Amino acid sequence: MKKLTFALMLFAGVFFISCESDDDNEPKEVATCTDGILNGDETAVDCGGSCAPCEVAIANPATYSFARDGENTVSFSGQTTRLQMGDEIISSLKNPTSTAEQLAAMYAHVAGEMDFENADLNASDKSMRSKTAASADFFATNATDQALIRADFDFWLMAQVDEVFPSWQVAATAGVAGQLADGASTRYVNDKGLEYDQLWTKGLIGALATDQVLNNYLSPAVLDAGSNKEDNDAGTVADGKPYTNMEHKWDEAYGYVYGLNADAANPNADLGADSFLNKYIGRVEGDDDFAGIADEIFQAFKLGRAAIVAKQYDIRNAQAEIIKQKISEIIGIRAVYYLQQARPSLTAENPAYGTAFHDLSEGYGFIYSLQFTRKPNSDDPYFTKAEVDAFLIDLMDDGPNGLWDVEDETLESMATDITARFDFTLAAASE
């Protein structure tokens, strides 16, 4: 069979995938590769409907940079806006002069309302609440769970004002909201030891960022909606834009992960640029047991986008599955990590309640986020909402005072059960 070889620029690597000829008997573009370097000779190929298994090569660019006719085609401003809104809301959750009405308005922002310090955010028609539990795959036909989940986030904002702010200067004890020392930091908890700001923030890592990335923008239901595939094949761009709709959807997924990095085209240089997924990809990357996971996610995003440009959708889909697995692992690893970190603080002769409750509040949020993860090559999350709800009940019901009464065996059991669904070990996630 004749081969078509081609040269592409700015490669970081080459991805190969087995393929068969399509039913429509269209010619195949096939690349040859010697010692990892694509050959540059170009010839014609006509499979004639009997194309044998072959290898299609897509080069992975060095950075997340794509252009058409010299014009940048990468755009995710809406995602950057929502991440910025989130960071302002987090700051307001730690300001005891904030009102419930102010926090609710920031979360469900309406264009033109003066909810934020950043005037550009006030002018925006974006909001965080509208994208909470809003993925095409999980919530397009699940309005009941969507409403319950959004009600949780609404409640945590309101309860911070109603329960925690009035006790800002009170020493917290079992059954009494207030403040607890955590080394040089001060933690502010409700009467059961929970930090509502941590529940809200870590919960949105799942309910907004992870859900939008894994279950919405990387879903074929969104990428291939309407005429997206035909338009991408033809190079037909969105009205008034330099990108195709499919390119843009992939970029929007990318934006929820890297939308606040100083150099979004090469974001791993400053992981931790926001308070959501980016921060915790950085935290997991910093664990020697998981070193390299940040690059795996980044490489998959780049290669998937390059595959869209090359119209190689099997490769695109394969990269989406990698992202689903790795981002889901980030959620699972941190859920286990915080459960395990809290245990020695609670079992010490003089328990460090501020430290332990901070860890467990973060852990609560990551456990909550497990319901928005996505098993690769599956329609299912790693944990259902019912399973997550059961975990959270177990965490809080060892006694009438919630975290003040939680038992070491409960934390160990939960951490073990979560680990069992993933490919990492309990020891690795606990460090």
Secondary structure, DSSP 8 states (H G I E B T S, - for coil): --------SSEEEEEEEEE---TT--------EETTEE---------TT---SEEEEEEEESSS--EETTEE----HHHHHHHHHHHHHHHHHT-TT--HHHHHHHHT--TT---SSSHHHHH----SGGGTT--HHHHTT-HHHHHHHHHHHHHHHHHIIIIIGGGTTSB-BTTB-EEEEETTEEEEE-TTS--HHHHHHHHHIIIIIIHHIIIIITSHHHHTSTTHHHHHHHT---TT-SS-HHHHHHHHHHHHHHTT-TTTTSGGGG--SSSSHHHHHHHHHTSGGGTTHHHHHHHHHHHHHHHHHHT-HHHHHHHHHHHHHHHHHHHHHHHHHHHHHHHHHHHSSS--HHHHHHHHHHHHHHHHHGGG---TTSSS-SS-HHHHHHHHHHHH-SSTTGGGG--HHHHHHHHHHHHTTSSS-HHHHH-
